[in-house]
Amino acid sequence: MQSYNKKAQALVIEGSTWEQKVALHTTDLESQLEQLAQSCKDKLLAEVSQRATKAHEDKIKEVLHQAVDTLDSNMAVSLKDSYNEQVETYNENL
């Protein structure tokens, strides 16, 4: 931006109205550059957020799959038998 300002000022002829126009263009350029930088920053933050969310989801899936893989293959039968025993005990105590 400094280089642009120096070159723009070198083009200004004293006594002309170019100085005002160069100042307006400089202000406009600075504004556009700020908007561009903010837009790029927002896009990068959104991408980082998406990647972090994906990484968390992948880690949660990994942990859950590891936990499920360590379960007994006959767990459904065990749970059913345990449930039946509790129901029978409950019915006996009535």
Secondary structure as a PSIPRED ss2 file (coil, helix, strand):
# PSIPRED VFORMAT (PSIPRED V4.0)

   1 M C   1.000  0.000  0.000
   2 Q H   0.000  1.000  0.000
   3 S H   0.000  1.000  0.000
   4 Y H   0.000  1.000  0.000
   5 N H   0.000  1.000  0.000
   6 K H   0.000  1.000  0.000
   7 K H   0.000  1.000  0.000
   8 A H   0.000  1.000  0.000
   9 Q H   0.000  1.000  0.000
  10 A H   0.000  1.000  0.000
  11 L H   0.000  1.000  0.000
  12 V C   1.000  0.000  0.000
  13 I C   1.000  0.000  0.000
  14 E C   1.000  0.000  0.000
  15 G C   1.000  0.000  0.000
  16 S C   1.000  0.000  0.000
  17 T C   1.000  0.000  0.000
  18 W H   0.000  1.000  0.000
  19 E H   0.000  1.000  0.000
  20 Q H   0.000  1.000  0.000
  21 K H   0.000  1.000  0.000
  22 V H   0.000  1.000  0.000
  23 A H   0.000  1.000  0.000
  24 L H   0.000  1.000  0.000
  25 H H   0.000  1.000  0.000
  26 T H   0.000  1.000  0.000
  27 T H   0.000  1.000  0.000
  28 D H   0.000  1.000  0.000
  29 L H   0.000  1.000  0.000
  30 E H   0.000  1.000  0.000
  31 S H   0.000  1.000  0.000
  32 Q H   0.000  1.000  0.000
  33 L H   0.000  1.000  0.000
  34 E H   0.000  1.000  0.000
  35 Q H   0.000  1.000  0.000
  36 L H   0.000  1.000  0.000
  37 A H   0.000  1.000  0.000
  38 Q H   0.000  1.000  0.000
  39 S H   0.000  1.000  0.000
  40 C H   0.000  1.000  0.000
  41 K H   0.000  1.000  0.000
  42 D H   0.000  1.000  0.000
  43 K H   0.000  1.000  0.000
  44 L H   0.000  1.000  0.000
  45 L H   0.000  1.000  0.000
  46 A H   0.000  1.000  0.000
  47 E H   0.000  1.000  0.000
  48 V H   0.000  1.000  0.000
  49 S H   0.000  1.000  0.000
  50 Q H   0.000  1.000  0.000
  51 R H   0.000  1.000  0.000
  52 A H   0.000  1.000  0.000
  53 T H   0.000  1.000  0.000
  54 K H   0.000  1.000  0.000
  55 A H   0.000  1.000  0.000
  56 H H   0.000  1.000  0.000
  57 E H   0.000  1.000  0.000
  58 D H   0.000  1.000  0.000
  59 K H   0.000  1.000  0.000
  60 I H   0.000  1.000  0.000
  61 K H   0.000  1.000  0.000
  62 E H   0.000  1.000  0.000
  63 V H   0.000  1.000  0.000
  64 L H   0.000  1.000  0.000
  65 H H   0.000  1.000  0.000
  66 Q H   0.000  1.000  0.000
  67 A H   0.000  1.000  0.000
  68 V H   0.000  1.000  0.000
  69 D H   0.000  1.000  0.000
  70 T C   1.000  0.000  0.000
  71 L C   1.000  0.000  0.000
  72 D C   1.000  0.000  0.000
  73 S C   1.000  0.000  0.000
  74 N C   1.000  0.000  0.000
  75 M H   0.000  1.000  0.000
  76 A H   0.000  1.000  0.000
  77 V H   0.000  1.000  0.000
  78 S H   0.000  1.000  0.000
  79 L H   0.000  1.000  0.000
  80 K H   0.000  1.000  0.000
  81 D H   0.000  1.000  0.000
  82 S H   0.000  1.000  0.000
  83 Y H   0.000  1.000  0.000
  84 N H   0.000  1.000  0.000
  85 E H   0.000  1.000  0.000
  86 Q H   0.000  1.000  0.000
  87 V H   0.000  1.000  0.000
  88 E H   0.000  1.000  0.000
  89 T H   0.000  1.000  0.000
  90 Y H   0.000  1.000  0.000
  91 N H   0.000  1.000  0.000
  92 E H   0.000  1.000  0.000
  93 N C   1.000  0.000  0.000
  94 L C   1.000  0.000  0.000
